[in-house]
């Protein structure tokens, strides 16, 4: 068993003994060894590599005449435990950033553009701030930055006087604070086209996490670029304790694309905190609902990826003018504002809390726990 700790599962990145994938081993009087290996799935494409590594290591023991492997599959509980261990190990080896370990990081992601992901990111961050929290908002969509326009932010990010760090733009929101960083606050003209390749984009995001003096925060909301490319995978490795929220629309075709973003997150050991359905039915003044973009996409996606549906944000005529004017709609009234405020309260009340429990095993394993809102 000690030798088998040198066998690393190529997908989970941890040794198969620690992951609970070796229920036991038997040695008969002739020196024939039979090792039982429980895979995450019997169709694992890396099975041959695990077989080779197990045999090579066990065969080095004096007296071993041969090595056989008996294959089985982990139970659902065993798979969950293995994933929790993998998440913990990845988190412990994460690079240093300026994001405090007590900060709850929410990656707002989507499989494609045009679903209102940036609008959800901005208004969710504002809603969390109005609850009295200190919230960071990172615009990681380097090519398609839009956060400064939605918040009517101008000027450039400035450096700290005492440290070689960048200061986020900060504004008070009720009893809370919002800290914002975006590429749009580093260019002279918001119409500037950044024709950068993946490595440079990834480096830009890394600078935002390592060279910005974020300071204490309860939450960091990250507006992710759409899709599953270099930037998304880079952020997953830089922020392994982050949790993803997938934004979709009622359209079933969008749901299929959104599932890819969730799969990318899980392949990088991130927990999927939930799904937000945006652009739900328009409710006319007479109370009738009009499903302009179809129905059922949010529920179907939540069921497919095994995550809760956090809420539905309806089509509201006030949303677009508010965004264009730099006035987040969540600060006003209307069905969309109410829906986003409810989602923010649910995130604070029901999901894994920020702050003092950020490093506990419940967080790493993705177990929901309850947190009272400040002042309640």
C-alpha positions in Angstrom: 0.0 0.0 0.0 2.9 2.3 0.7 4.3 1.7 -2.8 0.8 2.3 -4.3 0.9 5.9 -2.9 3.3 6.6 -5.8 0.6 5.8 -8.3 -1.2 9.1 -9.3 -4.6 9.2 -10.9 -3.9 11.3 -14.0 -7.3 13.0 -13.9 -7.6 13.8 -10.2 -3.9 14.5 -9.6 -3.7 12.6 -6.3 -2.5 9.1 -5.4 -4.9 6.3 -5.7 -4.6 5.2 -2.0 -5.4 8.6 -0.7 -8.4 8.9 -3.1 -9.8 5.6 -1.7 -9.3 3.8 -5.0 -7.5 0.8 -3.5 -9.9 -1.2 -1.2 -7.1 -3.8 -0.6 -4.5 -6.2 -1.9 -3.9 -9.9 -1.4 -0.7 -12.0 -1.5 -0.9 -15.8 -2.0 1.9 -18.1 -0.7 3.5 -18.2 -4.2 4.0 -14.4 -4.1 1.2 -13.6 -6.6 -0.3 -10.2 -5.7 -3.8 -9.2 -6.5 -4.5 -5.5 -6.2 -8.1 -4.3 -6.2 -8.5 -0.9 -7.9 -11.8 1.0 -7.9 -12.1 3.5 -10.8 -14.3 6.5 -10.9 -15.8 4.9 -14.0 -15.2 1.5 -15.5 -14.7 3.1 -18.9 -11.9 5.3 -17.7 -9.6 6.0 -20.7 -6.6 6.1 -18.3 -7.1 2.6 -17.0 -4.1 1.3 -18.9 -1.8 3.9 -17.4 -3.0 3.0 -13.9 -2.5 -0.7 -14.6 1.1 -0.1 -15.8 2.0 2.1 -12.8 0.5 -0.4 -10.3 2.4 -3.3 -11.8 5.7 -1.5 -12.1 5.7 -0.5 -8.4 4.3 -3.7 -6.8 6.7 -5.8 -8.8 9.7 -4.2 -7.2 8.8 -5.8 -3.8 11.1 -8.8 -2.9 9.2 -12.1 -3.2 6.6 -10.9 -5.7 6.2 -13.4 -8.5 3.4 -11.6 -10.4 0.8 -8.8 -10.2 -2.9 -9.0 -11.1 -5.4 -6.2 -10.9 -9.0 -6.7 -10.0 -11.1 -3.8 -11.4 -14.2 -2.3 -9.7 -16.0 1.0 -9.6 -16.3 3.6 -6.8 -19.7 4.1 -5.2 -21.3 7.5 -5.5 -20.1 8.2 -2.0 -16.6 7.1 -2.9 -16.6 9.3 -6.0 -17.7 12.3 -3.9 -15.0 11.6 -1.3 -12.3 11.3 -4.0 -13.4 14.6 -5.6 -13.3 16.3 -2.2 -9.7 15.1 -1.6 -8.7 16.2 -5.1 -10.2 19.7 -4.5 -8.4 20.0 -1.2 -5.0 19.0 -2.7 -5.4 21.3 -5.6 -6.4 24.2 -3.3 -3.4 23.6 -1.0 -1.0 23.8 -3.9 -2.6 26.9 -5.5 -0.3 29.8 -6.3 -0.3 32.8 -4.0 -2.7 35.6 -5.0 -3.9 38.8 -3.4 -7.4 37.2 -2.8 -7.8 36.5 0.9 -8.4 32.9 1.7 -11.5 33.9 3.6 -13.1 35.4 0.5 -15.9 33.5 -1.2 -15.2 33.5 -4.9 -18.1 33.2 -7.4 -17.2 32.6 -11.0 -20.1 33.8 -13.2 -19.8 31.7 -16.3 -21.7 30.8 -19.5 -21.2 28.5 -22.4 -21.7 31.3 -25.0 -22.1 35.0 -25.2 -25.4 36.9 -25.3 -27.0 35.4 -22.3 -26.6 38.4 -20.0 -23.7 37.0 -18.0 -22.0 40.4 -17.4 -25.3 42.0 -16.4 -25.9 39.3 -13.9 -22.3 39.6 -12.6 -22.6 43.4 -12.0 -26.0 43.3 -10.5 -25.3 40.3 -8.3 -22.2 42.0 -6.9 -24.2 45.2 -6.2 -26.9 43.2 -4.5 -24.3 41.5 -2.2 -22.8 44.9 -1.4 -26.3 46.2 -0.4 -26.5 43.4 2.1 -23.6 45.0 3.9 -20.7 43.0 2.4 -17.4 44.0 0.9 -17.5 42.7 -2.6 -14.9 42.6 -5.3 -15.9 42.6 -9.0 -13.3 41.3 -11.4 -14.1 41.8 -15.1 -12.1 38.8 -16.5 -13.6 39.1 -19.9 -10.5 40.8 -21.2 -11.6 41.1 -24.8 -15.3 41.9 -24.2 -15.0 44.1 -21.0 -18.3 45.8 -20.2 -18.3 46.3 -16.5 -17.1 50.0 -16.4 -19.9 51.0 -18.8 -22.5 49.2 -16.6 -21.3 51.0 -13.5 -20.5 54.4 -15.2 -16.9 54.1 -14.1 -14.3 56.3 -15.8 -10.6 57.1 -15.2 -7.8 54.6 -14.9 -6.7 52.2 -12.1 -4.0 53.8 -10.0 -1.1 52.4 -8.1 -0.8 52.2 -4.3 1.5 54.7 -2.7 3.4 52.3 -0.4 3.4 49.1 -2.4 3.9 48.2 -6.1 0.3 47.1 -6.5 -2.7 48.4 -8.3 -5.7 49.7 -6.4 -9.2 48.7 -7.5 -11.8 51.4 -8.0 -13.9 51.5 -4.9 -17.4 52.8 -4.2 -19.7 52.6 -1.2 -23.0 50.8 -1.8 -25.3 51.4 1.1 -23.6 49.7 4.1 -21.3 47.7 1.8 -18.4 48.3 -0.5 -17.8 47.4 -4.1 -14.2 47.1 -5.5 -13.9 46.9 -9.3 -11.1 45.9 -11.6 -11.5 45.7 -15.4 -9.3 46.0 -18.5 -11.7 48.8 -19.4 -10.1 50.9 -16.6 -6.6 50.5 -18.1 -7.3 51.6 -21.7 -7.7 55.1 -22.9 -10.7 54.4 -25.1 -13.4 51.8 -24.4 -13.6 51.0 -28.1 -10.0 49.8 -28.1 -9.7 46.3 -29.6 -7.4 44.0 -27.7 -6.0 41.6 -30.2 -4.3 39.3 -27.8 -3.7 35.6 -27.9 -4.6 33.2 -25.1 -1.3 33.3 -23.2 -1.4 37.1 -22.9 -5.0 37.1 -21.9 -4.2 34.6 -19.2 -1.3 36.7 -18.0 -3.6 39.8 -17.8 -6.0 37.9 -15.5 -3.1 36.6 -13.4 -1.9 40.2 -12.9 -5.4 41.2 -11.7 -5.3 38.5 -9.1 -1.6 38.8 -8.0 -0.9 42.5 -8.5 -4.1 44.2 -7.3 -4.3 45.2 -3.7 -7.8 43.9 -3.1 -7.7 43.9 0.6 -10.3 42.2 2.8 -13.4 41.0 1.0 -16.4 38.9 1.8 -17.1 38.0 -1.8 -15.3 38.2 -5.2 -17.6 38.1 -8.2 -15.7 37.2 -11.4 -17.3 38.0 -14.7 -15.9 35.2 -16.8 -15.4 35.3 -20.5 -17.9 33.0 -22.3 -16.8 29.5 -23.3 -14.2 27.1 -22.0 -10.8 28.5 -23.2 -7.4 29.4 -21.8 -8.6 32.2 -19.4 -11.3 30.0 -17.8 -8.9 27.2 -17.2 -6.2 29.6 -15.9 -8.7 31.1 -13.4 -9.7 27.7 -12.2 -6.1 26.9 -11.3 -5.4 30.3 -9.7 -8.6 30.2 -7.7 -9.2 26.5 -6.9 -11.6 27.3 -4.0 -13.9 29.2 -6.3 -17.4 28.1 -7.1 -19.1 28.5 -10.5 -22.6 29.9 -11.2 -23.7 29.0 -14.7 -25.9 31.6 -16.5 -28.3 30.3 -19.2 -31.5 31.3 -20.9 -34.8 29.4 -21.2 -33.7 28.1 -24.6 -32.9 24.4 -24.7 -30.1 25.0 -27.3 -28.4 27.4 -24.9 -28.7 24.9 -22.1 -26.7 22.3 -24.0 -23.8 24.9 -24.5 -24.0 26.0 -20.9 -23.4 22.4 -19.7 -20.0 22.6 -21.3 -19.0 25.4 -19.0 -20.1 23.4 -16.0 -18.1 20.3 -17.2 -15.0 22.5 -17.6 -15.4 23.7 -14.0 -15.8 20.2 -12.6 -12.9 18.9 -14.7 -10.8 21.5 -12.8 -12.3 20.4 -9.5 -14.5 23.5 -9.0 -17.9 23.2 -7.2 -20.9 24.3 -9.2 -22.9 26.5 -6.8 -26.0 26.7 -9.1 -27.7 27.9 -12.2 -29.3 31.3 -13.0 -31.8 31.4 -15.8 -31.7 34.9 -17.4 -34.3 36.4 -19.8 -37.1 34.4 -18.4 -40.6 35.2 -19.6 -41.7 38.8 -20.0 -44.6 39.7 -17.8 -46.9 42.3 -19.3 -48.6 45.0 -17.3 -51.8 43.0 -17.4 -50.0 40.1 -15.7 -49.7 37.8 -18.7 -46.4 36.0 -19.2 -44.8 35.8 -22.6 -42.0 33.2 -23.0 -40.1 35.0 -25.8 -37.0 32.7 -25.6 -38.6 29.4 -24.8 -39.2 27.6 -21.5 -37.5 25.2 -19.2 -33.8 25.7 -20.0 -32.8 26.7 -16.5 -34.5 23.7 -14.9 -33.2 21.3 -17.5 -29.6 22.5 -17.0 -29.8 22.4 -13.2 -31.1 18.8 -13.4 -28.5 17.8 -16.0 -25.5 19.1 -14.0 -26.9 18.2 -10.6 -26.9 21.8 -9.2 -29.6 24.0 -7.7 -31.6 26.5 -9.8 -30.8 29.7 -7.8 -33.4 31.8 -9.5 -34.9 33.2 -12.7 -34.4 36.7 -13.9 -37.4 37.9 -16.0 -37.2 40.1 -19.1 -37.6 43.7 -17.7 -37.7 46.8 -20.0 -35.8 48.7 -17.4 -32.7 46.5 -17.6 -31.1 47.7 -20.8 -31.5 51.5 -20.3 -30.2 51.1 -16.7 -27.1 49.3 -18.0 -26.5 51.9 -20.7 -26.8 54.7 -18.1 -24.4 53.0 -15.7 -27.1 52.5 -13.1 -27.4 48.8 -12.2 -31.1 47.8 -12.3 -30.8 45.9 -9.0 -30.7 49.3 -7.2 -34.2 50.1 -8.5 -37.5 48.4 -8.5 -39.0 45.8 -10.9 -39.2 42.1 -11.4 -35.6 41.7 -12.5 -34.2 43.7 -9.6 -36.3 41.6 -7.1 -35.1 38.3 -8.7 -31.4 39.2 -8.4 -31.8 40.4 -4.8 -33.5 37.1 -4.0 -30.6 35.2 -5.6 -28.1 37.3 -3.6 -29.9 36.5 -0.3 -30.1 32.9 -1.1 -26.3 32.8 -1.8 -25.7 34.3 1.6 -28.3 32.3 3.5 -28.1 28.8 2.0 -24.8 28.1 0.2 -21.3 27.8 1.6 -20.5 31.0 3.5 -17.8 33.4 3.1 -15.3 34.3 5.9 -14.7 32.1 8.8 -15.8 28.8 7.2 -14.0 29.3 3.9 -11.3 26.7 4.6 -13.3 24.0 6.3 -13.9 20.6 4.8 -17.5 21.4 4.1 -16.5 24.2 1.7 -13.9 22.0 -0.1 -16.4 19.1 -0.4 -19.2 21.4 -1.6 -21.6 20.7 1.3 -24.2 23.4 1.8 -24.3 25.0 5.1 -26.4 27.9 6.4 -25.2 31.5 7.1 -27.3 34.3 8.5 -27.2 37.6 6.7 -25.5 40.4 8.5 -27.9 42.2 10.8 -30.4 39.3 10.9 
